[in-house]
Amino acid sequence: YDGRQVLERIKGDDNLAHIPVVVLTTSSAEEDILRSYRLHANAYVTKPVDLDQFIAAVRQIDDFFVTVVRLPRAATS
């Protein structure tokens, strides 16, 4: 599977769809951004090339989804 296929499967599964998915990629192409959001990505981040900037970006993503965002509980069967 490529990342888009994984995103599609996650968001297409009622038991997994609530999980936030952040697309982390080297692509800044508009069509990739649009496609990811059409597949219900929760965020699209173009990876910084510099290692320190990459680490900072990952920390910001973590802070946002762990500290700031309130997520729904998992669906129960």
mmCIF file of the N, C-alpha and C atoms, coordinates in Angstrom:
data_MODEL
# 
_entry.id   MODEL 
# 
loop_
_atom_site.group_PDB 
_atom_site.id 
_atom_site.type_symbol 
_atom_site.label_atom_id 
_atom_site.label_alt_id 
_atom_site.label_comp_id 
_atom_site.label_asym_id 
_atom_site.label_entity_id 
_atom_site.label_seq_id 
_atom_site.pdbx_PDB_ins_code 
_atom_site.Cartn_x 
_atom_site.Cartn_y 
_atom_site.Cartn_z 
_atom_site.occupancy 
_atom_site.B_iso_or_equiv 
_atom_site.pdbx_formal_charge 
_atom_site.auth_seq_id 
_atom_site.auth_comp_id 
_atom_site.auth_asym_id 
_atom_site.auth_atom_id 
_atom_site.pdbx_PDB_model_num 
ATOM 1   N N  . TYR A 1 1  ? 0.831   -1.187 0.000  1.00 0.00 ? 1  TYR A N  1 
ATOM 2   C CA . TYR A 1 1  ? 0.000   0.000  0.000  1.00 0.00 ? 1  TYR A CA 1 
ATOM 3   C C  . TYR A 1 1  ? 0.876   1.251  0.000  1.00 0.00 ? 1  TYR A C  1 
ATOM 4   N N  . ASP A 1 2  ? 0.395   2.294  -0.677 1.00 0.00 ? 2  ASP A N  1 
ATOM 5   C CA . ASP A 1 2  ? 1.056   3.586  -0.526 1.00 0.00 ? 2  ASP A CA 1 
ATOM 6   C C  . ASP A 1 2  ? 0.275   4.383  0.524  1.00 0.00 ? 2  ASP A C  1 
ATOM 7   N N  . GLY A 1 3  ? 0.785   5.547  0.882  1.00 0.00 ? 3  GLY A N  1 
ATOM 8   C CA . GLY A 1 3  ? 0.160   6.334  1.940  1.00 0.00 ? 3  GLY A CA 1 
ATOM 9   C C  . GLY A 1 3  ? -1.286  6.704  1.666  1.00 0.00 ? 3  GLY A C  1 
ATOM 10  N N  . ARG A 1 4  ? -1.595  7.015  0.414  1.00 0.00 ? 4  ARG A N  1 
ATOM 11  C CA . ARG A 1 4  ? -2.981  7.378  0.078  1.00 0.00 ? 4  ARG A CA 1 
ATOM 12  C C  . ARG A 1 4  ? -3.917  6.191  0.257  1.00 0.00 ? 4  ARG A C  1 
ATOM 13  N N  . GLN A 1 5  ? -3.455  5.015  -0.109 1.00 0.00 ? 5  GLN A N  1 
ATOM 14  C CA . GLN A 1 5  ? -4.276  3.814  0.060  1.00 0.00 ? 5  GLN A CA 1 
ATOM 15  C C  . GLN A 1 5  ? -4.514  3.527  1.543  1.00 0.00 ? 5  GLN A C  1 
ATOM 16  N N  . VAL A 1 6  ? -3.492  3.718  2.348  1.00 0.00 ? 6  VAL A N  1 
ATOM 17  C CA . VAL A 1 6  ? -3.640  3.521  3.790  1.00 0.00 ? 6  VAL A CA 1 
ATOM 18  C C  . VAL A 1 6  ? -4.640  4.530  4.351  1.00 0.00 ? 6  VAL A C  1 
ATOM 19  N N  . LEU A 1 7  ? -4.519  5.788  3.949  1.00 0.00 ? 7  LEU A N  1 
ATOM 20  C CA . LEU A 1 7  ? -5.457  6.824  4.378  1.00 0.00 ? 7  LEU A CA 1 
ATOM 21  C C  . LEU A 1 7  ? -6.884  6.451  3.996  1.00 0.00 ? 7  LEU A C  1 
ATOM 22  N N  . GLU A 1 8  ? -7.069  6.018  2.769  1.00 0.00 ? 8  GLU A N  1 
ATOM 23  C CA . GLU A 1 8  ? -8.395  5.633  2.289  1.00 0.00 ? 8  GLU A CA 1 
ATOM 24  C C  . GLU A 1 8  ? -8.970  4.476  3.105  1.00 0.00 ? 8  GLU A C  1 
ATOM 25  N N  . ARG A 1 9  ? -8.146  3.507  3.425  1.00 0.00 ? 9  ARG A N  1 
ATOM 26  C CA . ARG A 1 9  ? -8.617  2.359  4.208  1.00 0.00 ? 9  ARG A CA 1 
ATOM 27  C C  . ARG A 1 9  ? -8.967  2.765  5.632  1.00 0.00 ? 9  ARG A C  1 
ATOM 28  N N  . ILE A 1 10 ? -8.122  3.590  6.235  1.00 0.00 ? 10 ILE A N  1 
ATOM 29  C CA . ILE A 1 10 ? -8.396  4.040  7.606  1.00 0.00 ? 10 ILE A CA 1 
ATOM 30  C C  . ILE A 1 10 ? -9.700  4.818  7.653  1.00 0.00 ? 10 ILE A C  1 
ATOM 31  N N  . LYS A 1 11 ? -9.853  5.788  6.773  1.00 0.00 ? 11 LYS A N  1 
ATOM 32  C CA . LYS A 1 11 ? -11.042 6.638  6.802  1.00 0.00 ? 11 LYS A CA 1 
ATOM 33  C C  . LYS A 1 11 ? -12.290 5.913  6.297  1.00 0.00 ? 11 LYS A C  1 
ATOM 34  N N  . GLY A 1 12 ? -12.113 4.796  5.610  1.00 0.00 ? 12 GLY A N  1 
ATOM 35  C CA . GLY A 1 12 ? -13.245 4.007  5.137  1.00 0.00 ? 12 GLY A CA 1 
ATOM 36  C C  . GLY A 1 12 ? -13.705 2.947  6.118  1.00 0.00 ? 12 GLY A C  1 
ATOM 37  N N  . ASP A 1 13 ? -13.008 2.803  7.227  1.00 0.00 ? 13 ASP A N  1 
ATOM 38  C CA . ASP A 1 13 ? -13.333 1.788  8.234  1.00 0.00 ? 13 ASP A CA 1 
ATOM 39  C C  . ASP A 1 13 ? -13.960 2.485  9.438  1.00 0.00 ? 13 ASP A C  1 
ATOM 40  N N  . ASP A 1 14 ? -15.206 2.155  9.745  1.00 0.00 ? 14 ASP A N  1 
ATOM 41  C CA . ASP A 1 14 ? -15.914 2.809  10.849 1.00 0.00 ? 14 ASP A CA 1 
ATOM 42  C C  . ASP A 1 14 ? -15.184 2.684  12.184 1.00 0.00 ? 14 ASP A C  1 
ATOM 43  N N  . ASN A 1 15 ? -14.435 1.612  12.368 1.00 0.00 ? 15 ASN A N  1 
ATOM 44  C CA . ASN A 1 15 ? -13.713 1.420  13.625 1.00 0.00 ? 15 ASN A CA 1 
ATOM 45  C C  . ASN A 1 15 ? -12.436 2.254  13.706 1.00 0.00 ? 15 ASN A C  1 
ATOM 46  N N  . LEU A 1 16 ? -11.963 2.747  12.575 1.00 0.00 ? 16 LEU A N  1 
ATOM 47  C CA . LEU A 1 16 ? -10.708 3.497  12.538 1.00 0.00 ? 16 LEU A CA 1 
ATOM 48  C C  . LEU A 1 16 ? -10.879 4.955  12.114 1.00 0.00 ? 16 LEU A C  1 
ATOM 49  N N  . ALA A 1 17 ? -12.008 5.280  11.513 1.00 0.00 ? 17 ALA A N  1 
ATOM 50  C CA . ALA A 1 17 ? -12.193 6.592  10.878 1.00 0.00 ? 17 ALA A CA 1 
ATOM 51  C C  . ALA A 1 17 ? -11.998 7.765  11.838 1.00 0.00 ? 17 ALA A C  1 
ATOM 52  N N  . HIS A 1 18 ? -12.196 7.541  13.130 1.00 0.00 ? 18 HIS A N  1 
ATOM 53  C CA . HIS A 1 18 ? -12.043 8.621  14.113 1.00 0.00 ? 18 HIS A CA 1 
ATOM 54  C C  . HIS A 1 18 ? -10.581 8.978  14.380 1.00 0.00 ? 18 HIS A C  1 
ATOM 55  N N  . ILE A 1 19 ? -9.661  8.122  13.967 1.00 0.00 ? 19 ILE A N  1 
ATOM 56  C CA . ILE A 1 19 ? -8.237  8.349  14.220 1.00 0.00 ? 19 ILE A CA 1 
ATOM 57  C C  . ILE A 1 19 ? -7.744  9.494  13.336 1.00 0.00 ? 19 ILE A C  1 
ATOM 58  N N  . PRO A 1 20 ? -7.150  10.517 13.933 1.00 0.00 ? 20 PRO A N  1 
ATOM 59  C CA . PRO A 1 20 ? -6.632  11.606 13.105 1.00 0.00 ? 20 PRO A CA 1 
ATOM 60  C C  . PRO A 1 20 ? -5.442  11.132 12.277 1.00 0.00 ? 20 PRO A C  1 
ATOM 61  N N  . VAL A 1 21 ? -5.430  11.512 11.023 1.00 0.00 ? 21 VAL A N  1 
ATOM 62  C CA . VAL A 1 21 ? -4.339  11.142 10.123 1.00 0.00 ? 21 VAL A CA 1 
ATOM 63  C C  . VAL A 1 21 ? -3.674  12.412 9.615  1.00 0.00 ? 21 VAL A C  1 
ATOM 64  N N  . VAL A 1 22 ? -2.387  12.500 9.870  1.00 0.00 ? 22 VAL A N  1 
ATOM 65  C CA . VAL A 1 22 ? -1.582  13.607 9.376  1.00 0.00 ? 22 VAL A CA 1 
ATOM 66  C C  . VAL A 1 22 ? -0.735  13.075 8.234  1.00 0.00 ? 22 VAL A C  1 
ATOM 67  N N  . VAL A 1 23 ? -0.894  13.659 7.064  1.00 0.00 ? 23 VAL A N  1 
ATOM 68  C CA . VAL A 1 23 ? -0.076  13.289 5.914  1.00 0.00 ? 23 VAL A CA 1 
ATOM 69  C C  . VAL A 1 23 ? 1.227   14.066 6.034  1.00 0.00 ? 23 VAL A C  1 
ATOM 70  N N  . LEU A 1 24 ? 2.319   13.333 6.127  1.00 0.00 ? 24 LEU A N  1 
ATOM 71  C CA . LEU A 1 24 ? 3.651   13.921 6.245  1.00 0.00 ? 24 LEU A CA 1 
ATOM 72  C C  . LEU A 1 24 ? 4.424   13.499 5.010  1.00 0.00 ? 24 LEU A C  1 
ATOM 73  N N  . THR A 1 25 ? 4.724   14.457 4.140  1.00 0.00 ? 25 THR A N  1 
ATOM 74  C CA . THR A 1 25 ? 5.231   14.130 2.816  1.00 0.00 ? 25 THR A CA 1 
ATOM 75  C C  . THR A 1 25 ? 6.254   15.153 2.327  1.00 0.00 ? 25 THR A C  1 
ATOM 76  N N  . THR A 1 26 ? 6.956   14.795 1.284  1.00 0.00 ? 26 THR A N  1 
ATOM 77  C CA . THR A 1 26 ? 7.872   15.747 0.652  1.00 0.00 ? 26 THR A CA 1 
ATOM 78  C C  . THR A 1 26 ? 7.169   16.569 -0.421 1.00 0.00 ? 26 THR A C  1 
ATOM 79  N N  . SER A 1 27 ? 5.961   16.171 -0.783 1.00 0.00 ? 27 SER A N  1 
ATOM 80  C CA . SER A 1 27 ? 5.247   16.835 -1.872 1.00 0.00 ? 27 SER A CA 1 
ATOM 81  C C  . SER A 1 27 ? 4.524   18.095 -1.398 1.00 0.00 ? 27 SER A C  1 
ATOM 82  N N  . SER A 1 28 ? 4.695   19.162 -2.155 1.00 0.00 ? 28 SER A N  1 
ATOM 83  C CA . SER A 1 28 ? 3.905   20.369 -1.899 1.00 0.00 ? 28 SER A CA 1 
ATOM 84  C C  . SER A 1 28 ? 2.982   20.648 -3.083 1.00 0.00 ? 28 SER A C  1 
ATOM 85  N N  . ALA A 1 29 ? 2.768   19.621 -3.912 1.00 0.00 ? 29 ALA A N  1 
ATOM 86  C CA . ALA A 1 29 ? 1.913   19.757 -5.093 1.00 0.00 ? 29 ALA A CA 1 
ATOM 87  C C  . ALA A 1 29 ? 0.453   19.926 -4.678 1.00 0.00 ? 29 ALA A C  1 
ATOM 88  N N  . GLU A 1 30 ? -0.193  20.918 -5.262 1.00 0.00 ? 30 GLU A N  1 
ATOM 89  C CA . GLU A 1 30 ? -1.585  21.219 -4.933 1.00 0.00 ? 30 GLU A CA 1 
ATOM 90  C C  . GLU A 1 30 ? -2.492  20.008 -5.117 1.00 0.00 ? 30 GLU A C  1 
ATOM 91  N N  . GLU A 1 31 ? -2.281  19.222 -6.178 1.00 0.00 ? 31 GLU A N  1 
ATOM 92  C CA . GLU A 1 31 ? -3.143  18.053 -6.407 1.00 0.00 ? 31 GLU A CA 1 
ATOM 93  C C  . GLU A 1 31 ? -2.980  17.010 -5.301 1.00 0.00 ? 31 GLU A C  1 
ATOM 94  N N  . ASP A 1 32 ? -1.781  16.871 -4.738 1.00 0.00 ? 32 ASP A N  1 
ATOM 95  C CA . ASP A 1 32 ? -1.579  15.933 -3.629 1.00 0.00 ? 32 ASP A CA 1 
ATOM 96  C C  . ASP A 1 32 ? -2.275  16.428 -2.368 1.00 0.00 ? 32 ASP A C  1 
ATOM 97  N N  . ILE A 1 33 ? -2.200  17.719 -2.140 1.00 0.00 ? 33 ILE A N  1 
ATOM 98  C CA . ILE A 1 33 ? -2.869  18.312 -0.979 1.00 0.00 ? 33 ILE A CA 1 
ATOM 99  C C  . ILE A 1 33 ? -4.378  18.119 -1.092 1.00 0.00 ? 33 ILE A C  1 
ATOM 100 N N  . LEU A 1 34 ? -4.938  18.466 -2.241 1.00 0.00 ? 34 LEU A N  1 
ATOM 101 C CA . LEU A 1 34 ? -6.386  18.320 -2.443 1.00 0.00 ? 34 LEU A CA 1 
ATOM 102 C C  . LEU A 1 34 ? -6.828  16.874 -2.312 1.00 0.00 ? 34 LEU A C  1 
ATOM 103 N N  . ARG A 1 35 ? -6.076  15.970 -2.910 1.00 0.00 ? 35 ARG A N  1 
ATOM 104 C CA . ARG A 1 35 ? -6.447  14.548 -2.851 1.00 0.00 ? 35 ARG A CA 1 
ATOM 105 C C  . ARG A 1 35 ? -6.436  14.045 -1.409 1.00 0.00 ? 35 ARG A C  1 
ATOM 106 N N  . SER A 1 36 ? -5.444  14.443 -0.653 1.00 0.00 ? 36 SER A N  1 
ATOM 107 C CA . SER A 1 36 ? -5.365  14.006 0.742  1.00 0.00 ? 36 SER A CA 1 
ATOM 108 C C  . SER A 1 36 ? -6.564  14.497 1.550  1.00 0.00 ? 36 SER A C  1 
ATOM 109 N N  . TYR A 1 37 ? -6.932  15.754 1.366  1.00 0.00 ? 37 TYR A N  1 
ATOM 110 C CA . TYR A 1 37 ? -8.093  16.268 2.093  1.00 0.00 ? 37 TYR A CA 1 
ATOM 111 C C  . TYR A 1 37 ? -9.400  15.652 1.586  1.00 0.00 ? 37 TYR A C  1 
ATOM 112 N N  . ARG A 1 38 ? -9.476  15.351 0.312  1.00 0.00 ? 38 ARG A N  1 
ATOM 113 C CA . ARG A 1 38 ? -10.670 14.656 -0.207 1.00 0.00 ? 38 ARG A CA 1 
ATOM 114 C C  . ARG A 1 38 ? -10.807 13.269 0.409  1.00 0.00 ? 38 ARG A C  1 
ATOM 115 N N  . LEU A 1 39 ? -9.670  12.669 0.755  1.00 0.00 ? 39 LEU A N  1 
ATOM 116 C CA . LEU A 1 39 ? -9.668  11.353 1.406  1.00 0.00 ? 39 LEU A CA 1 
ATOM 117 C C  . LEU A 1 39 ? -9.787  11.481 2.927  1.00 0.00 ? 39 LEU A C  1 
ATOM 118 N N  . HIS A 1 40 ? -10.072 12.693 3.388  1.00 0.00 ? 40 HIS A N  1 
ATOM 119 C CA . HIS A 1 40 ? -10.346 12.995 4.796  1.00 0.00 ? 40 HIS A CA 1 
ATOM 120 C C  . HIS A 1 40 ? -9.119  12.998 5.697  1.00 0.00 ? 40 HIS A C  1 
ATOM 121 N N  . ALA A 1 41 ? -7.972  13.378 5.154  1.00 0.00 ? 41 ALA A N  1 
ATOM 122 C CA . ALA A 1 41 ? -6.809  13.613 6.014  1.00 0.00 ? 41 ALA A CA 1 
ATOM 123 C C  . ALA A 1 41 ? -7.156  14.748 6.967  1.00 0.00 ? 41 ALA A C  1 
ATOM 124 N N  . ASN A 1 42 ? -6.624  14.693 8.162  1.00 0.00 ? 42 ASN A N  1 
ATOM 125 C CA . ASN A 1 42 ? -6.887  15.745 9.133  1.00 0.00 ? 42 ASN A CA 1 
ATOM 126 C C  . ASN A 1 42 ? -5.896  16.893 9.029  1.00 0.00 ? 42 ASN A C  1 
ATOM 127 N N  . ALA A 1 43 ? -4.744  16.611 8.444  1.00 0.00 ? 43 ALA A N  1 
ATOM 128 C CA . ALA A 1 43 ? -3.736  17.649 8.223  1.00 0.00 ? 43 ALA A CA 1 
ATOM 129 C C  . ALA A 1 43 ? -2.774  17.175 7.143  1.00 0.00 ? 43 ALA A C  1 
ATOM 130 N N  . TYR A 1 44 ? -2.171  18.130 6.463  1.00 0.00 ? 44 TYR A N  1 
ATOM 131 C CA . TYR A 1 44 ? -1.201  17.843 5.405  1.00 0.00 ? 44 TYR A CA 1 
ATOM 132 C C  . TYR A 1 44 ? 0.029   18.685 5.692  1.00 0.00 ? 44 TYR A C  1 
ATOM 133 N N  . VAL A 1 45 ? 1.158   18.032 5.905  1.00 0.00 ? 45 VAL A N  1 
ATOM 134 C CA . VAL A 1 45 ? 2.389   18.731 6.267  1.00 0.00 ? 45 VAL A CA 1 
ATOM 135 C C  . VAL A 1 45 ? 3.491   18.338 5.291  1.00 0.00 ? 45 VAL A C  1 
ATOM 136 N N  . THR A 1 46 ? 4.116   19.337 4.701  1.00 0.00 ? 46 THR A N  1 
ATOM 137 C CA . THR A 1 46 ? 5.276   19.081 3.852  1.00 0.00 ? 46 THR A CA 1 
ATOM 138 C C  . THR A 1 46 ? 6.499   19.015 4.760  1.00 0.00 ? 46 THR A C  1 
ATOM 139 N N  . LYS A 1 47 ? 7.205   17.884 4.688  1.00 0.00 ? 47 LYS A N  1 
ATOM 140 C CA . LYS A 1 47 ? 8.356   17.657 5.567  1.00 0.00 ? 47 LYS A CA 1 
ATOM 141 C C  . LYS A 1 47 ? 9.467   18.665 5.297  1.00 0.00 ? 47 LYS A C  1 
ATOM 142 N N  . PRO A 1 48 ? 9.949   19.309 6.345  1.00 0.00 ? 48 PRO A N  1 
ATOM 143 C CA . PRO A 1 48 ? 11.138  20.140 6.173  1.00 0.00 ? 48 PRO A CA 1 
ATOM 144 C C  . PRO A 1 48 ? 12.348  19.252 5.859  1.00 0.00 ? 48 PRO A C  1 
ATOM 145 N N  . VAL A 1 49 ? 13.262  19.747 5.056  1.00 0.00 ? 49 VAL A N  1 
ATOM 146 C CA . VAL A 1 49 ? 14.455  18.985 4.696  1.00 0.00 ? 49 VAL A CA 1 
ATOM 147 C C  . VAL A 1 49 ? 15.455  18.965 5.851  1.00 0.00 ? 49 VAL A C  1 
ATOM 148 N N  . ASP A 1 50 ? 15.575  20.075 6.554  1.00 0.00 ? 50 ASP A N  1 
ATOM 149 C CA . ASP A 1 50 ? 16.500  20.194 7.675  1.00 0.00 ? 50 ASP A CA 1 
ATOM 150 C C  . ASP A 1 50 ? 16.025  19.335 8.852  1.00 0.00 ? 50 ASP A C  1 
ATOM 151 N N  . LEU A 1 51 ? 16.918  18.524 9.420  1.00 0.00 ? 51 LEU A N  1 
ATOM 152 C CA . LEU A 1 51 ? 16.548  17.605 10.494 1.00 0.00 ? 51 LEU A CA 1 
ATOM 153 C C  . LEU A 1 51 ? 15.978  18.327 11.707 1.00 0.00 ? 51 LEU A C  1 
ATOM 154 N N  . ASP A 1 52 ? 16.586  19.410 12.126 1.00 0.00 ? 52 ASP A N  1 
ATOM 155 C CA . ASP A 1 52 ? 16.081  20.140 13.290 1.00 0.00 ? 52 ASP A CA 1 
ATOM 156 C C  . ASP A 1 52 ? 14.686  20.701 13.037 1.00 0.00 ? 52 ASP A C  1 
ATOM 157 N N  . GLN A 1 53 ? 14.450  21.206 11.842 1.00 0.00 ? 53 GLN A N  1 
ATOM 158 C CA . GLN A 1 53 ? 13.119  21.710 11.488 1.00 0.00 ? 53 GLN A CA 1 
ATOM 159 C C  . GLN A 1 53 ? 12.111  20.566 11.421 1.00 0.00 ? 53 GLN A C  1 
ATOM 160 N N  . PHE A 1 54 ? 12.543  19.412 10.930 1.00 0.00 ? 54 PHE A N  1 
ATOM 161 C CA . PHE A 1 54 ? 11.665  18.238 10.871 1.00 0.00 ? 54 PHE A CA 1 
ATOM 162 C C  . PHE A 1 54 ? 11.259  17.816 12.283 1.00 0.00 ? 54 PHE A C  1 
ATOM 163 N N  . ILE A 1 55 ? 12.224  17.733 13.178 1.00 0.00 ? 55 ILE A N  1 
ATOM 164 C CA . ILE A 1 55 ? 11.933  17.354 14.565 1.00 0.00 ? 55 ILE A CA 1 
ATOM 165 C C  . ILE A 1 55 ? 10.984  18.367 15.203 1.00 0.00 ? 55 ILE A C  1 
ATOM 166 N N  . ALA A 1 56 ? 11.213  19.645 14.963 1.00 0.00 ? 56 ALA A N  1 
ATOM 167 C CA . ALA A 1 56 ? 10.332  20.686 15.504 1.00 0.00 ? 56 ALA A CA 1 
ATOM 168 C C  . ALA A 1 56 ? 8.919   20.544 14.951 1.00 0.00 ? 56 ALA A C  1 
ATOM 169 N N  . ALA A 1 57 ? 8.791   20.249 13.665 1.00 0.00 ? 57 ALA A N  1 
ATOM 170 C CA . ALA A 1 57 ? 7.469   20.084 13.047 1.00 0.00 ? 57 ALA A CA 1 
ATOM 171 C C  . ALA A 1 57 ? 6.737   18.894 13.652 1.00 0.00 ? 57 ALA A C  1 
ATOM 172 N N  . VAL A 1 58 ? 7.434   17.788 13.841 1.00 0.00 ? 58 VAL A N  1 
ATOM 173 C CA . VAL A 1 58 ? 6.811   16.596 14.434 1.00 0.00 ? 58 VAL A CA 1 
ATOM 174 C C  . VAL A 1 58 ? 6.370   16.895 15.865 1.00 0.00 ? 58 VAL A C  1 
ATOM 175 N N  . ARG A 1 59 ? 7.172   17.613 16.599 1.00 0.00 ? 59 ARG A N  1 
ATOM 176 C CA . ARG A 1 59 ? 6.791   17.991 17.976 1.00 0.00 ? 59 ARG A CA 1 
ATOM 177 C C  . ARG A 1 59 ? 5.549   18.881 17.977 1.00 0.00 ? 59 ARG A C  1 
ATOM 178 N N  . GLN A 1 60 ? 5.470   19.805 17.029 1.00 0.00 ? 60 GLN A N  1 
ATOM 179 C CA . GLN A 1 60 ? 4.297   20.680 16.946 1.00 0.00 ? 60 GLN A CA 1 
ATOM 180 C C  . GLN A 1 60 ? 3.044   19.879 16.604 1.00 0.00 ? 60 GLN A C  1 
ATOM 181 N N  . ILE A 1 61 ? 3.178   18.927 15.706 1.00 0.00 ? 61 ILE A N  1 
ATOM 182 C CA . ILE A 1 61 ? 2.038   18.065 15.357 1.00 0.00 ? 61 ILE A CA 1 
ATOM 183 C C  . ILE A 1 61 ? 1.599   17.290 16.591 1.00 0.00 ? 61 ILE A C  1 
ATOM 184 N N  . ASP A 1 62 ? 2.558   16.709 17.296 1.00 0.00 ? 62 ASP A N  1 
ATOM 185 C CA . ASP A 1 62 ? 2.260   15.953 18.513 1.00 0.00 ? 62 ASP A CA 1 
ATOM 186 C C  . ASP A 1 62 ? 1.587   16.848 19.551 1.00 0.00 ? 62 ASP A C  1 
ATOM 187 N N  . ASP A 1 63 ? 2.147   18.022 19.791 1.00 0.00 ? 63 ASP A N  1 
ATOM 188 C CA . ASP A 1 63 ? 1.550   18.948 20.757 1.00 0.00 ? 63 ASP A CA 1 
ATOM 189 C C  . ASP A 1 63 ? 0.118   19.290 20.378 1.00 0.00 ? 63 ASP A C  1 
ATOM 190 N N  . PHE A 1 64 ? -0.105  19.542 19.111 1.00 0.00 ? 64 PHE A N  1 
ATOM 191 C CA . PHE A 1 64 ? -1.443  19.916 18.661 1.00 0.00 ? 64 PHE A CA 1 
ATOM 192 C C  . PHE A 1 64 ? -2.445  18.788 18.894 1.00 0.00 ? 64 PHE A C  1 
ATOM 193 N N  . PHE A 1 65 ? -2.128  17.582 18.426 1.00 0.00 ? 65 PHE A N  1 
ATOM 194 C CA . PHE A 1 65 ? -3.097  16.489 18.509 1.00 0.00 ? 65 PHE A CA 1 
ATOM 195 C C  . PHE A 1 65 ? -3.187  15.860 19.893 1.00 0.00 ? 65 PHE A C  1 
ATOM 196 N N  . VAL A 1 66 ? -2.160  16.018 20.728 1.00 0.00 ? 66 VAL A N  1 
ATOM 197 C CA . VAL A 1 66 ? -2.198  15.436 22.069 1.00 0.00 ? 66 VAL A CA 1 
ATOM 198 C C  . VAL A 1 66 ? -2.680  16.449 23.104 1.00 0.00 ? 66 VAL A C  1 
ATOM 199 N N  . THR A 1 67 ? -2.304  17.705 22.942 1.00 0.00 ? 67 THR A N  1 
ATOM 200 C CA . THR A 1 67 ? -2.593  18.710 23.955 1.00 0.00 ? 67 THR A CA 1 
ATOM 201 C C  . THR A 1 67 ? -3.780  19.603 23.611 1.00 0.00 ? 67 THR A C  1 
ATOM 202 N N  . VAL A 1 68 ? -3.883  20.028 22.371 1.00 0.00 ? 68 VAL A N  1 
ATOM 203 C CA . VAL A 1 68 ? -4.863  21.039 21.989 1.00 0.00 ? 68 VAL A CA 1 
ATOM 204 C C  . VAL A 1 68 ? -6.189  20.434 21.537 1.00 0.00 ? 68 VAL A C  1 
ATOM 205 N N  . VAL A 1 69 ? -6.124  19.473 20.663 1.00 0.00 ? 69 VAL A N  1 
ATOM 206 C CA . VAL A 1 69 ? -7.322  18.928 20.018 1.00 0.00 ? 69 VAL A CA 1 
ATOM 207 C C  . VAL A 1 69 ? -8.075  17.990 20.951 1.00 0.00 ? 69 VAL A C  1 
ATOM 208 N N  . ARG A 1 70 ? -9.370  18.065 20.870 1.00 0.00 ? 70 ARG A N  1 
ATOM 209 C CA . ARG A 1 70 ? -10.221 17.131 21.592 1.00 0.00 ? 70 ARG A CA 1 
ATOM 210 C C  . ARG A 1 70 ? -10.792 16.167 20.569 1.00 0.00 ? 70 ARG A C  1 
ATOM 211 N N  . LEU A 1 71 ? -10.506 14.885 20.739 1.00 0.00 ? 71 LEU A N  1 
ATOM 212 C CA . LEU A 1 71 ? -10.923 13.868 19.775 1.00 0.00 ? 71 LEU A CA 1 
ATOM 213 C C  . LEU A 1 71 ? -12.077 13.045 20.324 1.00 0.00 ? 71 LEU A C  1 
ATOM 214 N N  . PRO A 1 72 ? -12.918 12.517 19.431 1.00 0.00 ? 72 PRO A N  1 
ATOM 215 C CA . PRO A 1 72 ? -14.001 11.644 19.888 1.00 0.00 ? 72 PRO A CA 1 
ATOM 216 C C  . PRO A 1 72 ? -13.431 10.318 20.367 1.00 0.00 ? 72 PRO A C  1 
ATOM 217 N N  . ARG A 1 73 ? -14.177 9.669  21.216 1.00 0.00 ? 73 ARG A N  1 
ATOM 218 C CA . ARG A 1 73 ? -13.769 8.335  21.651 1.00 0.00 ? 73 ARG A CA 1 
ATOM 219 C C  . ARG A 1 73 ? -13.957 7.360  20.509 1.00 0.00 ? 73 ARG A C  1 
ATOM 220 N N  . ALA A 1 74 ? -13.265 6.255  20.597 1.00 0.00 ? 74 ALA A N  1 
ATOM 221 C CA . ALA A 1 74 ? -13.377 5.209  19.576 1.00 0.00 ? 74 ALA A CA 1 
ATOM 222 C C  . ALA A 1 74 ? -14.802 4.689  19.534 1.00 0.00 ? 74 ALA A C  1 
ATOM 223 N N  . ALA A 1 75 ? -15.243 4.333  18.333 1.00 0.00 ? 75 ALA A N  1 
ATOM 224 C CA . ALA A 1 75 ? -16.572 3.739  18.164 1.00 0.00 ? 75 ALA A CA 1 
ATOM 225 C C  . ALA A 1 75 ? -16.591 2.385  18.850 1.00 0.00 ? 75 ALA A C  1 
ATOM 226 N N  . THR A 1 76 ? -17.689 2.087  19.523 1.00 0.00 ? 76 THR A N  1 
ATOM 227 C CA . THR A 1 76 ? -17.816 0.780  20.167 1.00 0.00 ? 76 THR A CA 1 
ATOM 228 C C  . THR A 1 76 ? -18.798 -0.064 19.396 1.00 0.00 ? 76 THR A C  1 
ATOM 229 N N  . SER A 1 77 ? -18.497 -1.330 19.341 1.00 0.00 ? 77 SER A N  1 
ATOM 230 C CA . SER A 1 77 ? -19.367 -2.254 18.586 1.00 0.00 ? 77 SER A CA 1 
ATOM 231 C C  . SER A 1 77 ? -20.512 -2.732 19.418 1.00 0.00 ? 77 SER A C  1 
# 
